[in-house]
Amino acid sequence: MWTKAIKYTKFIILLVALFVSYYAMDRVLSFKTAHGICQARDMYAQPRDTVDVVFLGSSHIHCDVNTALLWRDYGIAAYDYSAAEQPLWITYHYLQEICKYQQPRLVVLDLYGPARFKDDYQYYWLSENLNGFRFSMNKINLLRASCEPSKYFDYFPSLVTYHMRYAELESEDWDYLFESQSDRAAFKGYTPYFHTVPQSEPTLGDTDQGGLTSKSRKYLENIIEYCKDHNIDLFLTVTPYITTFQDELVYNQVHDIANSYGIKFDSTNYSYDTMGINFEEDFNDESHLNYYGSCKFTKYIADSIKANYDIPDRRGDDRWESWDRNVEMINQEVAEMGWEIR
């Protein structure tokens, strides 16, 4: 009797030790990039049911939407839940995932990905879109939509993409092993850029439309229907960047789709003057705003949100204190880079 009990106890201890070892190894070895992995990973650290506005889409979101400014100046509790070059089929599963943990009142969807990238399977940044995402049936469905069957095990489980990182480990990898959920909650996805590369203002005004692939259209309509079914307002947008004629064809097509559903769509490349965008000072590269440009865009989008949607001001409520810490974190980063806090 006692011998059997001891065997069971040893077996349980072994299982616990294996789980703890795997968990620790995964936390230390995993990539911790701000191109999507940190945005997905730290969504799970957010206090439940505190995110009122979720921004979804490509890196244009987490580089251009300043969550600290949204909170400091408008009291908007927002999270940038995005990843590099994210296609709409991944965005659809991101939307489902965040709604397991939050009850957003508004989804703001960036449409750069479907305008610029046309392939049904987009592999270049796929790991950045997958690795921070918890294992679930939703992740399996995300993988099936994003990857040909022959490539599944190149990306899943996530460990296969980083298991040889032993020689590359840095102090931040070990720090993350002991980082608390509360510490991680201060991150709201925003990752400002601090370079200035002058750009030429694009010429706009074409009214032709087309170029949205059938797969992108299907998932755009899935996102629209999901928000409708869950009583979530949806706001479609395009952040300022050096757009092209081919991109604008897609946005013109999306404009008609948005009108057919009664959804607001704002391609902000037509609002440079309103935002005060300076093409000599406000861009990090042709695709992303720098910190100063992101502040201008964020104020513009915040004014639009406040004017069109019922989003409460959460400032002063202890349940939202992690947004105060986000402001402190971003301000410290800006100061360390020698830039003026806007």
ABEGO torsion letter per residue (X at the ends): XAAAAAAAAAAAAAAAAAAAAAAAAAAAABBABAAGAAAAAAAAABBBGABABBBBEBAAAAAABBAAAAAAAAGBBBBBBBBBGBBAAAAAAAAAAAAAABBBABBBBBAAAAAABABABBAAAAAAAAAABBBBAAAAAAAAAABBAAAAAAAOBAAAAAAAAAAABBAAAAAAAABBAAAAAABAGBBBBABBBBBBBBBBGBABBEGBBAAAAAAAAAAAAAAAAAGBBBBBBBBBBBBBAAAAAAAAAAAAAAAAAGBBBBBAAAAAAAAGBBAAAABABAABBBAAAAAAAAAAAAAAAAAABBBBBABGBAAAAAAAAAAAAAAAAAAAAGBBBX
